[in-house]
Amino acid sequence: MGLLIFIIIDLFIVLKETNGIFGPRVQEILFIPINVIVKASKSEKMTLVINLTFIFLTYHFKMWLEEAYFPNIGSNSVLLIDSWTGHCPNIISDLTPAEKHITTMIIPKGTTGKIEPLDVYGFRIWKNFAKRFSDVVIIG
């Protein structure tokens, strides 16, 4: 018997904005499909530079859990996350609704690029395509 995986979660995007909020012009023209959640941040990078940044990025993780993940899963779910400290399992257990059971699995540090599904089956393919495309453009 094979394993069948469905990806049903809304896309959650954090875009860089100078002040951490979308200006009136951007709000006016920004197209947001119904299955996309868009948030603004002063930084598009998920790095831990100072404690304030950690708190801010943890806040985005909480928003993703509450606005994208929990509303779209059944009563039992497996959440596979990397070992980045902003993905704190305590946050997940603290926010999990009583009617949901979440099994959290953590990808070991240093192995994300080898076993994280999106890195292996999404980003790696895209990066190879972009590299070949740029090589052709530069050579051509």
C-alpha positions as CSV (number, residue, x, y, z in Angstrom):
1,M,0.0,0.0,0.0
2,G,1.5,3.4,-1.0
3,L,1.5,6.6,0.8
4,L,-0.8,9.3,-0.6
5,I,0.1,12.9,0.4
6,F,-2.2,15.9,-0.2
7,I,-1.1,19.5,0.0
8,I,-4.1,21.5,0.9
9,I,-2.7,24.4,2.8
10,D,-3.0,28.0,1.6
11,L,0.2,29.6,0.4
12,F,1.6,31.9,3.0
13,I,4.0,34.6,1.7
14,V,5.9,37.2,3.6
15,L,7.0,40.1,1.4
16,K,9.7,42.7,2.2
17,E,8.3,46.2,2.8
18,T,10.4,49.2,4.0
19,N,8.1,49.9,7.0
20,G,6.9,46.4,7.5
21,I,3.4,47.2,6.1
22,F,2.0,47.6,2.7
23,G,1.6,51.1,1.5
24,P,-1.8,52.4,0.1
25,R,-0.7,52.0,-3.5
26,V,0.5,48.4,-3.0
27,Q,-2.8,47.6,-1.1
28,E,-4.7,49.0,-4.0
29,I,-3.0,46.9,-6.7
30,L,-1.9,43.8,-4.9
31,F,-3.8,40.8,-6.3
32,I,-4.3,38.1,-3.6
33,P,-6.0,34.9,-4.7
34,I,-8.3,33.3,-2.1
35,N,-5.8,30.5,-1.4
36,V,-2.9,32.9,-0.7
37,I,-2.1,34.7,2.6
38,V,0.2,37.7,2.1
39,K,1.9,39.5,5.0
40,A,4.5,42.3,5.0
41,S,7.7,42.4,6.9
42,K,10.8,44.6,7.2
43,S,12.9,41.7,6.1
44,E,12.1,38.9,3.6
45,K,14.9,36.8,5.0
46,M,14.3,34.3,7.8
47,T,17.5,34.8,9.7
48,L,18.2,35.2,13.4
49,V,20.1,38.5,13.7
50,I,18.8,39.8,17.0
51,N,16.3,38.7,19.5
52,L,13.7,41.2,18.1
53,T,14.0,39.5,14.7
54,F,13.5,36.1,16.3
55,I,10.3,37.3,18.0
56,F,9.1,38.9,14.7
57,L,9.8,35.7,12.7
58,T,8.2,33.5,15.4
59,Y,5.2,35.8,15.1
60,H,5.0,35.0,11.3
61,F,5.2,31.3,12.1
62,K,2.3,31.7,14.6
63,M,0.3,33.5,11.9
64,W,1.0,30.7,9.4
65,L,-0.2,28.1,11.9
66,E,-3.3,30.0,12.8
67,E,-4.3,31.3,9.4
68,A,-3.0,28.7,6.9
69,Y,-2.3,25.4,8.7
70,F,-4.9,24.7,11.3
71,P,-7.9,25.7,9.3
72,N,-6.9,23.3,6.5
73,I,-6.0,20.1,8.3
74,G,-8.1,17.3,9.6
75,S,-8.2,16.1,13.2
76,N,-4.9,14.2,12.8
77,S,-2.0,15.7,10.9
78,V,1.8,15.4,10.6
79,L,3.8,18.6,10.4
80,L,7.3,18.2,9.0
81,I,9.5,21.2,9.9
82,D,13.2,22.0,9.7
83,S,15.4,22.5,12.8
84,W,15.3,26.3,12.6
85,T,14.7,27.6,16.1
86,G,11.8,29.8,14.9
87,H,9.9,26.6,14.3
88,C,9.7,25.9,18.0
89,P,7.6,22.8,18.8
90,N,6.4,24.5,21.9
91,I,4.7,27.1,19.7
92,I,2.9,24.4,17.8
93,S,1.7,22.6,21.0
94,D,0.7,25.9,22.6
95,L,-1.4,26.9,19.6
96,T,-2.9,23.6,18.5
97,P,-6.7,23.6,18.9
98,A,-8.1,21.0,21.3
99,E,-9.8,19.1,18.5
100,K,-6.6,18.7,16.5
101,H,-3.8,16.2,17.0
102,I,-0.5,17.2,15.4
103,T,2.5,14.9,15.2
104,T,5.5,17.2,14.7
105,M,8.6,15.8,13.0
106,I,11.8,17.8,12.9
107,I,14.3,17.5,10.0
108,P,17.8,17.2,11.6
109,K,20.1,20.2,11.4
110,G,22.3,20.3,8.3
111,T,20.1,17.9,6.3
112,T,17.3,20.2,5.1
113,G,18.6,20.4,1.5
114,K,18.8,16.6,1.3
115,I,15.5,15.5,2.7
116,E,13.1,18.5,3.0
117,P,10.5,17.8,0.3
118,L,10.3,21.3,-1.2
119,D,14.1,21.6,-1.3
120,V,14.5,18.2,-2.9
121,Y,11.5,18.2,-5.3
122,G,10.9,21.9,-5.8
123,F,13.7,24.3,-5.2
124,R,16.5,22.0,-6.4
125,I,14.7,21.6,-9.8
126,W,14.1,25.3,-10.0
127,K,17.7,26.2,-9.2
128,N,19.0,23.7,-11.8
129,F,16.7,25.2,-14.4
130,A,17.7,28.8,-13.5
131,K,21.4,27.9,-13.7
132,R,21.1,26.2,-17.1
133,F,19.0,29.1,-18.4
134,S,21.5,31.7,-17.2
135,D,24.4,29.6,-18.7
136,V,22.6,29.5,-22.0
137,V,21.9,33.2,-21.9
138,I,25.5,34.1,-21.0
139,I,27.0,31.7,-23.6
140,G,24.4,32.5,-26.3
